[in-house]
Amino acid sequence: MPTTTDMPLDVKLMALATQLLLGVFALLALGALGTWAVRHPAWTVKGISVHGDVAHQNAVGLRAQLATQMRSRLSSSFLTVDLEQVRQMFEQVPWVRRAVVQREFPNRLRVTLQEHDAVAWWGEQGSGELVNSHGEVFEASPDDVDGLPELAGPDGRAADVLALHQALQAQFARLELGLERLELGERGGWRARLHSGAVIELGRGTPEELQARVQRFVGTLPQITERYAGALQTVDLRYPNGYALRVRGVTTTNDQATPNKPSNR
């Protein structure tokens, strides 16, 4: 019978080393080939198309604002470009609330924008800070914004101020009164101003309590205006069972209630 002899240990080691070297060489070759393919000019990003809400933006304006950043991004490979960085780049542009970035084969990027829907000023009119329909404060040029109410309050409370403004505006609209400004003071007191210039001290309380005070006021105001013909100047709703108001030339207190005077600031 034929006999088998084991290969010497040094031969086995040399064969194993050869296989390992061939494997490493193959991996390096594949890596080099992949790098060459990824960096091939055919995969260079050729452009970015912008879609979605562009009422305050256009392609020319975006290119002007993002010129330097876009050049660095477009020099990247279509396969390796960081979509998250491109998204952040677009979301830094005024009026852009959200951007969605997608690859479009073979060498373009598609950006879909959602703009802020401005519903009010934050602070004073023309301040450059606006509140969108989600209650978020954002910075933008106020050049093309007109007729918005003013909201004000501590940092982080814009959504609360917006929600109460919307609720109170619906009540004032019953008497065709416009709510021009709503402000939340640092100590929790609320103050409103109508388009007529009349200032209303709402005081402290939950949104439901504040709405109840305004509802009581709005429900009896026609009787007051029939009796007193002057322009409404100030209203104080911080009374437990009524309110006080000042009409030009006249001061009156509804229900003759004793005032409860918490600070409104």
KEKE-3310 file (N, C-alpha, C; in steps of 0.2 Angstrom, whole numbers, plus 5000, padded with zeros to 4 digits):
npx = (5004:5002:5011:5009:5017:5019:5020:5034:5036:5040:5038:5024:5021:5026:5018:5006:5009:5010:4997:4991:4997:4993:4979:4979:4984:4974:4964:4969:4970:4957:4952:4959:4954:4940:4941:4946:4935:4925:4930:4930:4928:4915:4907:4906:4897:4886:4876:4863:4846:4832:4817:4800:4794:4797:4794:4801:4814:4825:4834:4845:4846:4849:4861:4869:4870:4875:4887:4901:4900:4893:4902:4912:4904:4900:4911:4913:4911:4897:4893:4898:4896:4891:4875:4868:4876:4874:4860:4860:4867:4857:4847:4851:4849:4840:4822:4821:4814:4815:4824:4825:4836:4841:4849:4850:4851:4862:4872:4867:4859:4844:4835:4822:4813:4805:4797:4797:4781:4776:4767:4767:4775:4790:4792:4795:4787:4795:4807:4815:4814:4803:4787:4783:4769:4770:4774:4787:4801:4810:4823:4823:4823:4813:4807:4797:4786:4770:4757:4756:4752:4759:4769:4775:4786:4794:4809:4807:4793:4786:4777:4766:4761:4757:4747:4737:4735:4728:4717:4711:4709:4699:4688:4688:4685:4672:4666:4672:4684:4702:4716:4730:4743:4750:4756:4767:4772:4787:4784:4773:4761:4748:4746:4737:4734:4723:4719:4714:4721:4718:4722:4723:4723:4726:4730:4735:4735:4727:4726:4712:4706:4710:4703:4690:4689:4690:4679:4669:4671:4669:4656:4649:4653:4646:4635:4641:4648:4636:4631:4642:4650:4663:4680:4687:4700:4708:4707:4704:4705:4707:4699:4689:4675:4671:4676:4686:4686:4692:4685:4687:4687:4678:4678:4674:4668:4664:4651:4655:4666:4678:4695:4707:4724:4736:4753:4756:4768)
npy = (4994:5012:5024:5039:5054:5066:5084:5094:5105:5118:5119:5119:5131:5140:5139:5143:5156:5161:5160:5169:5181:5182:5183:5196:5204:5203:5209:5222:5225:5225:5235:5246:5247:5249:5262:5269:5268:5275:5287:5291:5303:5301:5300:5311:5324:5333:5343:5351:5350:5359:5358:5360:5370:5386:5400:5410:5408:5405:5397:5405:5414:5404:5399:5410:5412:5400:5398:5395:5383:5375:5372:5365:5354:5349:5344:5332:5314:5307:5295:5296:5308:5317:5317:5322:5333:5341:5343:5350:5362:5368:5370:5380:5392:5407:5406:5393:5379:5365:5352:5340:5328:5319:5306:5307:5296:5298:5307:5318:5328:5329:5341:5344:5357:5364:5378:5390:5395:5410:5417:5427:5441:5439:5447:5464:5472:5470:5466:5455:5443:5429:5420:5404:5393:5382:5386:5390:5399:5409:5416:5429:5439:5453:5459:5456:5454:5457:5464:5455:5449:5454:5444:5440:5435:5425:5415:5401:5400:5403:5394:5393:5406:5408:5399:5403:5416:5413:5407:5417:5427:5422:5424:5438:5441:5440:5452:5459:5463:5466:5457:5463:5462:5451:5447:5438:5440:5440:5436:5429:5435:5441:5451:5460:5469:5478:5481:5493:5500:5499:5493:5477:5470:5455:5447:5433:5415:5399:5394:5391:5398:5412:5413:5412:5424:5433:5429:5433:5447:5450:5446:5456:5468:5475:5481:5490:5499:5504:5512:5520:5531:5534:5530:5515:5512:5506:5490:5480:5464:5458:5455:5446:5444:5452:5466:5480:5495:5508:5521:5533:5548:5542:5532:5515:5502:5486:5477:5482:5476:5471:5474:5462:5461:5455:5456:5460:5458)
npz = (5000:4996:5004:5014:5017:5029:5025:5028:5042:5040:5026:5026:5033:5024:5013:5019:5022:5009:5004:5013:5009:4996:4998:5005:4995:4986:4992:4994:4981:4977:4985:4980:4967:4970:4976:4965:4956:4963:4964:4951:4938:4932:4943:4949:4958:4949:4950:4959:4962:4966:4975:4980:4994:4989:4990:4996:4992:4978:4965:4961:4971:4982:4977:4978:4992:4997:4990:4993:5002:4993:4983:4989:4993:4980:4974:4980:4978:4970:4976:4989:4995:5009:5014:5026:5029:5018:5020:5032:5028:5019:5028:5036:5029:5028:5031:5027:5034:5034:5026:5014:5007:4993:4983:4966:4953:4939:4945:4952:4965:4974:4982:4993:4999:5014:5019:5032:5038:5041:5054:5064:5072:5082:5097:5093:5079:5064:5069:5064:5069:5068:5071:5067:5060:5068:5080:5082:5083:5072:5062:5050:5035:5036:5025:5016:5023:5030:5040:5051:5067:5084:5094:5111:5124:5136:5133:5123:5125:5114:5107:5116:5118:5105:5103:5113:5108:5096:5101:5108:5098:5090:5098:5100:5087:5085:5088:5079:5082:5081:5086:5090:5097:5109:5124:5135:5152:5162:5174:5173:5169:5158:5144:5132:5116:5106:5089:5088:5097:5111:5127:5135:5151:5155:5166:5177:5174:5169:5151:5149:5159:5156:5144:5148:5155:5144:5136:5145:5145:5131:5129:5136:5132:5120:5127:5135:5126:5119:5129:5132:5122:5119:5113:5117:5129:5139:5147:5161:5166:5178:5188:5200:5198:5188:5177:5174:5165:5154:5145:5133:5141:5151:5165:5171:5181:5179:5187:5199:5206:5218:5214:5210:5211:5204:5199:5182:5175)
capx = (5000:5006:5012:5009:5021:5018:5025:5038:5032:5042:5034:5017:5021:5028:5012:5001:5011:5009:4990:4989:4999:4989:4973:4980:4985:4968:4960:4972:4968:4949:4951:4961:4949:4934:4943:4947:4929:4921:4933:4930:4924:4908:4903:4906:4891:4886:4872:4858:4840:4829:4810:4796:4792:4802:4792:4806:4820:4826:4840:4850:4848:4852:4868:4873:4871:4879:4892:4907:4899:4891:4908:4915:4900:4899:4917:4913:4908:4890:4892:4901:4894:4887:4868:4867:4879:4870:4854:4861:4868:4851:4843:4854:4846:4833:4815:4820:4813:4817:4826:4826:4841:4841:4853:4847:4856:4869:4876:4864:4856:4838:4833:4815:4813:4799:4798:4793:4775:4776:4761:4767:4782:4792:4795:4792:4787:4802:4813:4819:4812:4796:4785:4779:4763:4771:4776:4794:4804:4816:4826:4822:4822:4806:4805:4791:4781:4766:4750:4756:4752:4766:4769:4781:4787:4801:4812:4804:4786:4782:4771:4761:4759:4754:4741:4733:4733:4723:4710:4708:4708:4693:4683:4688:4683:4665:4665:4676:4690:4708:4721:4737:4749:4749:4763:4767:4777:4792:4781:4767:4755:4747:4743:4735:4733:4719:4721:4712:4726:4716:4727:4719:4727:4722:4732:4738:4730:4728:4723:4705:4704:4710:4698:4684:4688:4689:4673:4664:4671:4667:4649:4645:4656:4641:4631:4645:4649:4630:4630:4647:4651:4670:4684:4690:4707:4711:4703:4707:4701:4710:4694:4686:4668:4670:4681:4686:4688:4692:4683:4689:4682:4674:4680:4669:4670:4658:4649:4658:4670:4685:4700:4713:4729:4743:4758:4756:4774)
capy = (5000:5018:5027:5046:5057:5073:5089:5097:5111:5124:5120:5121:5138:5144:5139:5147:5163:5163:5161:5175:5186:5182:5186:5203:5207:5203:5214:5229:5227:5227:5242:5251:5247:5253:5269:5272:5269:5280:5294:5292:5309:5300:5300:5318:5327:5338:5348:5350:5352:5362:5358:5361:5377:5391:5406:5415:5406:5403:5394:5410:5416:5399:5398:5415:5411:5394:5397:5391:5377:5371:5370:5359:5348:5346:5341:5325:5309:5306:5290:5297:5314:5317:5320:5325:5339:5345:5345:5356:5367:5371:5372:5386:5397:5410:5404:5386:5375:5358:5350:5333:5327:5312:5305:5305:5293:5295:5311:5324:5328:5332:5344:5346:5362:5366:5384:5392:5398:5415:5419:5432:5443:5438:5454:5470:5472:5472:5463:5450:5436:5428:5414:5400:5390:5377:5390:5390:5406:5409:5423:5430:5446:5455:5464:5454:5452:5463:5463:5450:5452:5453:5440:5441:5431:5422:5411:5394:5400:5405:5390:5394:5412:5407:5395:5407:5421:5410:5406:5424:5430:5419:5427:5445:5442:5440:5459:5462:5466:5462:5456:5466:5460:5447:5447:5435:5443:5436:5433:5425:5439:5442:5458:5461:5475:5477:5485:5500:5503:5497:5488:5473:5467:5448:5444:5426:5410:5394:5396:5391:5404:5418:5413:5413:5431:5437:5428:5437:5454:5451:5445:5462:5474:5479:5485:5496:5503:5507:5517:5525:5532:5535:5525:5510:5514:5501:5485:5476:5458:5454:5455:5440:5444:5457:5469:5488:5498:5515:5523:5540:5552:5539:5526:5512:5495:5481:5473:5485:5471:5473:5471:5457:5465:5452:5459:5457:5458)
capz = (5000:4996:5011:5014:5022:5030:5023:5033:5045:5037:5020:5027:5035:5018:5009:5023:5021:5002:5004:5016:5005:4990:5000:5007:4989:4982:4996:4992:4974:4976:4988:4975:4961:4972:4977:4958:4953:4967:4962:4944:4936:4931:4949:4952:4958:4943:4952:4964:4960:4972:4974:4986:4995:4987:4989:4998:4989:4971:4963:4960:4978:4985:4975:4981:4999:4998:4985:4995:5004:4988:4979:4992:4993:4974:4973:4982:4974:4971:4981:4996:4998:5016:5013:5032:5029:5013:5023:5037:5024:5017:5034:5038:5025:5031:5029:5027:5040:5034:5019:5013:5002:4990:4977:4959:4948:4941:4947:4954:4971:4974:4988:4994:5005:5017:5021:5037:5037:5046:5057:5069:5074:5089:5099:5090:5072:5060:5073:5061:5072:5067:5073:5061:5062:5073:5086:5082:5082:5067:5060:5042:5032:5036:5019:5012:5028:5032:5043:5056:5074:5087:5100:5115:5130:5138:5128:5124:5126:5108:5105:5121:5116:5099:5105:5116:5103:5091:5104:5110:5092:5088:5103:5098:5080:5086:5089:5073:5085:5079:5092:5087:5101:5115:5128:5142:5156:5165:5180:5171:5168:5151:5141:5125:5113:5100:5083:5090:5102:5118:5130:5140:5156:5156:5172:5176:5174:5164:5145:5150:5164:5152:5138:5151:5156:5138:5134:5149:5143:5124:5130:5139:5129:5117:5131:5137:5120:5118:5134:5132:5115:5118:5111:5122:5130:5143:5150:5166:5167:5184:5194:5201:5196:5183:5174:5174:5158:5153:5138:5132:5145:5156:5169:5174:5183:5178:5193:5204:5209:5221:5210:5212:5207:5203:5194:5175:5172)
cpx = (5004:5006:5012:5014:5019:5023:5028:5035:5034:5039:5027:5017:5022:5021:5006:5002:5009:5002:4988:4991:4995:4982:4973:4981:4979:4964:4962:4970:4961:4948:4953:4956:4943:4935:4943:4940:4925:4924:4933:4926:4917:4904:4903:4899:4891:4881:4867:4852:4836:4821:4806:4794:4798:4799:4796:4813:4820:4833:4846:4852:4851:4860:4872:4875:4875:4884:4898:4906:4897:4897:4911:4911:4900:4905:4918:4910:4901:4889:4894:4899:4889:4880:4866:4870:4876:4864:4855:4863:4862:4847:4845:4852:4840:4827:4815:4819:4815:4819:4827:4830:4841:4846:4849:4852:4856:4873:4873:4861:4849:4836:4826:4815:4806:4801:4794:4787:4774:4769:4761:4774:4783:4795:4791:4792:4793:4808:4817:4818:4804:4794:4781:4773:4764:4774:4783:4796:4810:4817:4825:4821:4815:4803:4798:4785:4777:4759:4750:4755:4759:4764:4775:4781:4794:4803:4809:4797:4782:4776:4765:4757:4755:4747:4735:4730:4727:4717:4707:4706:4701:4687:4682:4685:4675:4662:4669:4681:4696:4713:4728:4743:4746:4756:4762:4773:4781:4789:4774:4760:4754:4744:4742:4734:4729:4722:4719:4716:4724:4720:4722:4724:4723:4724:4735:4733:4731:4725:4715:4702:4704:4705:4691:4683:4687:4682:4668:4665:4668:4659:4645:4648:4650:4637:4635:4646:4642:4629:4636:4650:4659:4674:4687:4697:4710:4705:4707:4703:4703:4705:4691:4679:4666:4676:4681:4688:4688:4690:4685:4684:4678:4678:4675:4671:4663:4657:4652:4662:4676:4691:4705:4719:4736:4747:4757:4762:4778)
cpy = (5006:5021:5035:5049:5064:5078:5092:5103:5117:5125:5122:5128:5142:5145:5143:5154:5165:5164:5167:5181:5187:5185:5194:5207:5208:5209:5221:5230:5229:5234:5248:5252:5251:5260:5273:5273:5274:5287:5296:5298:5307:5300:5306:5321:5333:5344:5346:5354:5354:5362:5360:5368:5382:5398:5412:5414:5405:5401:5399:5413:5411:5398:5404:5415:5405:5393:5393:5384:5372:5368:5364:5353:5344:5343:5334:5321:5308:5300:5291:5304:5313:5320:5324:5332:5344:5347:5351:5362:5371:5374:5378:5393:5400:5407:5397:5382:5368:5357:5343:5332:5320:5312:5304:5303:5296:5300:5318:5323:5332:5335:5347:5351:5363:5372:5385:5396:5403:5417:5425:5435:5440:5444:5459:5469:5474:5470:5459:5443:5435:5421:5410:5397:5384:5380:5390:5397:5405:5416:5423:5437:5447:5459:5462:5451:5458:5460:5457:5453:5451:5449:5441:5437:5429:5417:5404:5394:5402:5401:5391:5401:5412:5404:5399:5413:5419:5409:5412:5427:5428:5422:5434:5446:5442:5447:5463:5466:5462:5462:5457:5463:5456:5445:5443:5438:5438:5433:5430:5429:5440:5448:5457:5468:5474:5482:5492:5504:5501:5492:5484:5469:5460:5445:5437:5421:5405:5397:5396:5397:5411:5418:5414:5421:5435:5435:5432:5444:5455:5450:5452:5468:5478:5483:5491:5501:5507:5513:5522:5525:5533:5529:5521:5511:5508:5496:5481:5470:5455:5455:5449:5439:5449:5460:5477:5490:5505:5517:5531:5545:5549:5533:5522:5505:5491:5477:5476:5480:5474:5470:5467:5459:5461:5456:5456:5457:5452)
cpz = (5000:5003:5010:5019:5023:5028:5029:5036:5042:5030:5021:5029:5029:5014:5012:5022:5014:5001:5007:5012:4999:4992:5002:5000:4985:4986:4994:4985:4973:4979:4983:4969:4964:4973:4970:4955:4957:4965:4955:4942:4934:4937:4952:4952:4953:4945:4957:4962:4966:4971:4981:4987:4994:4986:4991:4996:4982:4970:4963:4967:4983:4983:4978:4988:5001:4994:4988:4998:4998:4984:4982:4992:4985:4971:4975:4977:4976:4976:4988:4999:5004:5015:5020:5032:5024:5016:5028:5033:5022:5022:5037:5035:5028:5027:5028:5033:5040:5027:5019:5007:5000:4984:4971:4954:4942:4945:4950:4961:4971:4981:4988:5000:5007:5021:5028:5035:5042:5048:5061:5069:5081:5092:5096:5082:5068:5064:5070:5064:5071:5070:5068:5064:5067:5080:5087:5080:5077:5065:5052:5041:5032:5030:5016:5017:5030:5035:5048:5063:5078:5093:5104:5121:5131:5133:5129:5125:5120:5106:5110:5119:5110:5100:5108:5112:5098:5094:5106:5103:5089:5092:5101:5091:5080:5086:5083:5076:5083:5085:5089:5090:5107:5118:5134:5146:5159:5171:5179:5169:5160:5149:5134:5122:5107:5095:5084:5094:5109:5120:5135:5144:5157:5163:5171:5176:5169:5157:5146:5154:5160:5147:5142:5153:5150:5136:5138:5147:5136:5125:5132:5136:5125:5121:5134:5132:5118:5123:5134:5125:5114:5116:5117:5122:5133:5146:5155:5168:5174:5190:5194:5198:5191:5180:5175:5167:5158:5146:5138:5136:5151:5159:5172:5176:5182:5184:5199:5209:5212:5217:5214:5208:5207:5198:5187:5172:5176)
residu = (MET:PRO:THR:THR:THR:ASP:MET:PRO:LEU:ASP:VAL:LYS:LEU:MET:ALA:LEU:ALA:THR:GLN:LEU:LEU:LEU:GLY:VAL:PHE:ALA:LEU:LEU:ALA:LEU:GLY:ALA:LEU:GLY:THR:TRP:ALA:VAL:ARG:HIS:PRO:ALA:TRP:THR:VAL:LYS:GLY:ILE:SER:VAL:HIS:GLY:ASP:VAL:ALA:HIS:GLN:ASN:ALA:VAL:GLY:LEU:ARG:ALA:GLN:LEU:ALA:THR:GLN:MET:ARG:SER:ARG:LEU:SER:SER:SER:PHE:LEU:THR:VAL:ASP:LEU:GLU:GLN:VAL:ARG:GLN:MET:PHE:GLU:GLN:VAL:PRO:TRP:VAL:ARG:ARG:ALA:VAL:VAL:GLN:ARG:GLU:PHE:PRO:ASN:ARG:LEU:ARG:VAL:THR:LEU:GLN:GLU:HIS:ASP:ALA:VAL:ALA:TRP:TRP:GLY:GLU:GLN:GLY:SER:GLY:GLU:LEU:VAL:ASN:SER:HIS:GLY:GLU:VAL:PHE:GLU:ALA:SER:PRO:ASP:ASP:VAL:ASP:GLY:LEU:PRO:GLU:LEU:ALA:GLY:PRO:ASP:GLY:ARG:ALA:ALA:ASP:VAL:LEU:ALA:LEU:HIS:GLN:ALA:LEU:GLN:ALA:GLN:PHE:ALA:ARG:LEU:GLU:LEU:GLY:LEU:GLU:ARG:LEU:GLU:LEU:GLY:GLU:ARG:GLY:GLY:TRP:ARG:ALA:ARG:LEU:HIS:SER:GLY:ALA:VAL:ILE:GLU:LEU:GLY:ARG:GLY:THR:PRO:GLU:GLU:LEU:GLN:ALA:ARG:VAL:GLN:ARG:PHE:VAL:GLY:THR:LEU:PRO:GLN:ILE:THR:GLU:ARG:TYR:ALA:GLY:ALA:LEU:GLN:THR:VAL:ASP:LEU:ARG:TYR:PRO:ASN:GLY:TYR:ALA:LEU:ARG:VAL:ARG:GLY:VAL:THR:THR:THR:ASN:ASP:GLN:ALA:THR:PRO:ASN:LYS:PRO:SER:ASN:ARG)
# end
